[in-house]
Amino acid sequence: MYFCIHKIMLETMENENYKPRLIDKHIDEMLEIFGALCVEGPKWCGKSWTSAHHSASVISLANPADNFQNRRMAEMSPDLVLDGAEPRLVDEWQEVPPIWDAVRYKVDESTRKGRYILTGSATPNHKGIMHSGAGRIARIRMRPMSLFESGISSGKVSLEAICNGTLPAVMTGNVQLSKLVDLIVRGGWPASLNLSIERAMQLPRQYLKAVVEDDVYRIDGVKRDTAKINLLLRSLARNESTTVSNKTIKNDIKAIDDEDIDLNTIASYLDVLNRLFLLDNLQPFSGNLRSSLRLKQMEKRRFVDPSLACALLKITPKMLFNDLNTLGFMFESLCVRDLIIYSQMFDGQVFHYQDYNGNEIDAVIEMPDGGWCAFEIKLGANQIDAAAANLLKIRDKIAEDPNGRPPKALCVISGLGSAAYTRPDGVMVVPISALRE
């Protein structure tokens, strides 16, 4: 070769300040089963640090050192960057998509497990990727930190236990409304843990700026209208934690911003935002109930972290504190983020429920055995009675149908409650500040 190959390897990030994540256990399990693992999720959620924590050697394809020498080396010969102590971490692998096939081929060469970890903050198009990697490369989705991971939640109550119908009564302590507001605006970004709220608010703002000005182009090299992307993002923020169609988003942009955008453009841009893991919509729950109840098949729109919606709407803690309607939607988004993270640890999936009779459930967790549990999310303790009544009404309606499959558990997640307990009607009540996986 015309140059001396210099393999730039980063040593494993042995950092005594590493804050354990719930996904750590899941990563260890997957490395014992598969030859390679892909940890994917939004930028700045902690993928690199967590993956490095499980690796023996690391190379970053996003490292700009020596004019992106790592990336250029990988483009010339992907095998070069895969040579190192295993598990070998290739950070931001999507910068050189052929890495995927090279890893798959390496895994096929040996029966050893846990050889490679790939991290990615974007899903590239299929150009340059010849094989799905099924059976060789497992995928794990990572998200920003939950309240338990960031040390806010006491973890006195297990979500898995709730889904199995168990909730011991326990005092959980009071949480001030101002604290919840700060947590929503701050978000679950690891880098903001020790920052003041004023400085922490800059993280989601800069994240969104990087997405619009750089990432939407880098994902596939297609130049897009950044002004229209910003309009779409603001509309999504205004409709956080709601079910709205693309047509409604189009009309919202026209009504609020006096700009027009066609439906094809909206669909195309939404696809890009999904591939960047910026969005984390809730799919509608069906559960194959074989019930006569007709269920709506609309996604509930939400960002991967509520702080992004707040940043797009330029919401400060004081503004959110004085707008309880918006606060309710943002609090729901915070709780759903945590439900998704916690349920992932026991292979649960989070959906939402909405039928044509006007019945809605904020979140539904479907268990691996097909059973499901219903959750209403309410900020104030004064809303618990109405939330419980709604859950009971929907449960009874489903039970009336001979083909219906009622939920295994009913639960209200509250923001300002000070105890976890089961009501006389069987509905569980749990403060979000006490929940864990």
Helices and strands as residue ranges (DSSP letters): E 10-11, H 23-33, E 36-40, H 47-53, E 57-60, H 65-76, H 78-81, E 88-91, G 93-95, H 99-109, E 116-120, E 137-141, E 157-158, H 159-163, E 170-171, H 177-186, G 190-192, H 197-200, H 202-210, I 211-215, H 216-218, H 226-238, H 246-257, H 263-275, E 283-284, H 306-312, H 317-321, H 324-344, E 349-354, E 360-366, E 372-378, G 381-383, H 384-400, E 409-414, E 419-422, E 428-431, G 432-434, E 435-436
